[in-house]
Amino acid sequence: MPLSGPPLDTPIDLRNLLGRGLGSKPDEVALVSAEGGRTWRELDLASDRLAGNMIELGVRKGDRVASLMPNRNALVIHYLACLKAGFVATPLNYRYMPPEIDHALEVSEATVLLAHAERDQDLAASKLALRLPLGVIGYGAGDGRSPGFEELVQRAPRRQDIRAPSLADPAIIFFTSGSTGKPKGVTHTFETLGWMFASVVRSFEMTPQDVLMSGASISHIGGYLFSLMALAAGHRVDLRRRRAAAAAAPGPSDGALDVAGRADHSGARPCRQP
């Protein structure tokens, strides 16, 4: 068995991550979760609007934008907006409790937090979450709070002043598990992350008919890498999971529905080994 594959020519340009799907099948479904599906065109528009509206809120290129979210279409849209505008995505483990939330926010120096409303009590108990410079963007609250994620992806920004980041700019901060101490933040640039995406796309040899179903939290590097890699390669991603397998979280999760039986597995096949 070979220990290495063919050399990679270039990293994947994450600033145009949806380019392949937009160019070949813009109105086909690109992303599915318990909350429904989004086409390539819809993902592109929603992430453009989110990026533009976050800039109007005061978020700037290089700002750390934390998220405390379970697997949702919304979280993928958030990641895409960060990649387009050069915000440094800082995903937090959805199991984090207030002391762990505070540690991650302090270490990353986050300026704003996207958080699911079911974590409101934990954010209220946090020392830092409600004191961030640009506050908290709520998701799933249904109480008209502002700023709300739903509003930011539906409303066209007054001006679309999005400047593409450079490959050397930081793209994301992942936190380690904390098994040997407090979790540490690990930063990837657009270039280092792009090489990782290119390597996985080449290794898995995905075909246009393939669908990737994420079995892990996309707030972790594994789930993030494989799910966004599939989008970069122009393939559909399915985030639907059974309740028993969903990431544990305090309180019910509105998206952890038993919908796996309705997923289309007609094209399922074992992953090829690199």
Secondary structure, 3 states (H helix, E strand, C coil): CCCCCCCCCCCCCHHHCCHHHHHHCCCCEEEEECCEEEEHHHHHHHHHHHHHHHHHHCCCCCCEEEEECCCCHHHHHHHHHHHHHCCEEEECCCCCCHHHHHHHHHHHCCCEEEEEHHHHHHHHHCCCHHHCCCCEEEECCCCCCCCEHHHHHHCCCCCCCCCCCCCCCEEEEEECCCCCCCCCEEEEEHHHHHHHHHHHHHHHCCCCCCEEECCCCCCCHHHHHHHHHHHHCCCEEECCCCHHHCCCCCCCCCCCCCCHHHCCCCCCCCCCCC
